[in-house]
Amino acid sequence: MVIPIKQHSPLVTQPLKTSPATGATLATLGFSGSIPLMHGSQGCSAFTKVYLIQHLREPIPLQNTAIDQVSAVMGGEGNISEALQVLCEKHSPELIVIMSTGLTEMQGVDLYRIVTEFTLQYPQYSETSIVPVITPDFIGSMQTGYAHTVRSIVKQLVKGPTGREKQRTQVNVLCSIGMTSADIETIKRYVEAFDLDSVIVPDLSLSLDGHLGREDFSATSSGGTSVLEIELMADSSKTLVFGESLEDVARWLNVRFGIHYRQFGMAMNLDSIDPLIMTLSEISGRPVPGWITRERQRLQDALLDVHFLLSGEQYTIALEPDLAKGYVDLITMAGGEVSQVVTTLDVPSLQDMEAREVIVGDLSCIDLANPDLTLVIGNSHCANVCESVVPVMRVGFPCFDQFGNMDIKQVGYEGARQRLFSLANLLLHNHKDEVTPHVSAYRFSAHDVLPTAEGL
């Protein structure tokens, strides 16, 4: 067991942590017909919007209550009510998630009371579900805001079991912030292979998968899990959890409705993918399809292919806890050694990571003086800090200097295989010979021959 080291620096110059409101915005976009509404100044939403647009390269329908200096002092309740009226009247969204910021939290806003009073005063907008989320900038990180939003939506929208018989068994799937659209599509493909229905929470594969919509711009999210699907989550037979951050949501479903759950980490190594497949087989009562067995064999072959290149090397990971745990599992499966993990939150899973050192801090904690360090896994900011010394694999948020971030597969047999090949190719591209090549004194080149040939 490793004991996490907490950084207590009074100044952060190379931050790894990002605003929880940014994570809340991302989670909201995984629900169909939703609008994230940020209660704060225009600068708060502008940062989040630019941050997500740079990473996703998609339009982000984020709205703002536009708190100014007067509202910051006198109170911004009127801004919230006015914003909700405009959004409900003009766009008729299925869901509005209103999230707080550091400014409004310091002001002492009570979002739950304001939303309750709004729903009582304007019953004509009752078809739109309004969920308040507490996401101050000074507590938690992007993962925290994402998980808290999922938790709030599930707890406030799920209804009791309907008791109706279904043709196919239904399962809930809780997806971590570390999962891309391609990852969620992989899990959905696994579930469908066993003839099961799934409620994906949240489903970014339908809204942020990079598809070209029919409209130039939509004021709501362009896809995702519907409010009706969330309301019917109590009819599921089991909950599958990816990422420790959402385990408490599954625990609440278990206590409230008796739905058992199972956590699979990030499903990035054989020890977590195999139980996932066998769990699906047990729920459905069906054997494992041949194509899934084939994918497992391909992952095993990939491990043989890259073993001699990846094993014995030292790696540093600078990511949010859920995704950091996934890459630790992937690297240790390939025989590599994680010398250092730098993350944003002190969570229980840090103690179980197979790493020499775990630090809760920022990018300045990365030990670039380690002579045995082979590769760093982190975001584009991490690359700006480390790439002059050691190669960096772009992972997590934000990655603004590469395309196709949501198309990267990481989970399942296919995702693990692709990540292993990406790691191996990056090491090959940056390979340095350990022995200086010997150049013979009798060696000559074409330039040495051409002048003699011209003189003949």
Steps between C-alpha positions, in 0.01 A plus 500: 500500500633841402433808715407805287711812548307827509652816357455801728648769280338845546545569127414279201689596186437190285146386588363156423165558671207651308175664614223264620251708300684391185446135593135576579458653154652195333274261694190702413575466129462122537123540548265555208348844449690647794636848567779569752434833673789644696410741780793738502677768302541482125871436542432173684294358214738642239789303649301177507371552148846563352648214702249245370491634144879470473488139616181379330501731196123514527256786582414505871146628581595649838283778643579751774306714750744790441568609858643854499649709780156610625355147505813371668435731796121525510419143395436332167175313561323712240761403243427130555124538473528712187746259337280199573195674353683589179647152453171320569298730277737518203657153490272268703786276617444164667751583770672809640792449736578818689844497659659742741849652478751632751355853484141401569595244765692767689192718463295229674250410229240231579435337164263237638266760651509716186420207270215387730348848502535524120318169440216610730473845343516379137313169474475543122865395475454178696593284199858623535694331779723746689784356706721723720861393555749646749837537323718769662838555336688474830390144585577192294595477133351426160438139601320615815263728307429230244423236764292738713287593197433137413414431863260796522322416174453135593381570855254770394356336189487124560151372580390178664484167315212475254457125547449450128644194332767567238601295201869552582678544831615856569824609666625841613845607381671786685780650289796685651631833376809315376298317234488630142214463254679202347531340846127534565423356157723202584310433824165536322618249242590253775161539666309460173704187418325328794154620387467743791354851513710770662450842653830683447556782751614732357519406131756727333522262203175642361572869558876554478609229258588752228196455276381777268152608602229621268486842666778757509460533876277343762421674827473159668721192498475309173453155656550291810291320760142625523325608820254212450785247501633650823155473658490127413839411648328330795380226262858384439627169637857615562724808486840488332739768627807629317718720719505532877352851487152368410488208741297696755227549236479122458501460878203737526309302235574186698375643828199673347380236253699186582695505172830321550806648337852408401798728446753426225746787541563637151500151340844550348668169589408134488433484875213748463375429146457125555267549803298752295441251221418218741259726692314578178490128423356423846233772473386390155551125542674495163846372407774744403476579126786381283601848388562608861718194558686594183558854629644357821740285300607806301576685824707205618694505174555875535647443847749256348584746221579798725620320812873536438462869419267608782605269784763619744457866402394775740195719439346807662124564488342844555122462477175511697472203742262279299701514179833487684394171661407363158840578348680361804313172445584504129872563549543244777321242283765561232782459754583869532569685824316816602756709683267790576132593488402865526127554543247758617302337783570287805266205447512145645612340172835683518617263774442198275699632204807299406733799493815600684366843587158667488475877535188714526629817339573667168727455200797653680513181712609288202855377559669573168839447661434125517763356259296181449176676406390375158163662431238728657124461455306825536314783327629770265605725790707209629659467155598868503681443829664163437541439129837669470637234739286190446225396252139554610191302402200736483219375724225664705382863493596719324676367191492798267801416282361183341180397321260214572513506879154345538581227244782353709414156635632423847265248664415143416719255312511725192584814695775339706657359184496836323650678800781244525585552134490879545741479794734270308495717187573812703800332660622377162469847353706647785747213530860593572783257446674402822831440322657766277542349151860447389604680181795340323790721395491328159136585436431731206184651355379601154647849544843347540464308172338760273794749480738215403257374235471850344877530471534177296 
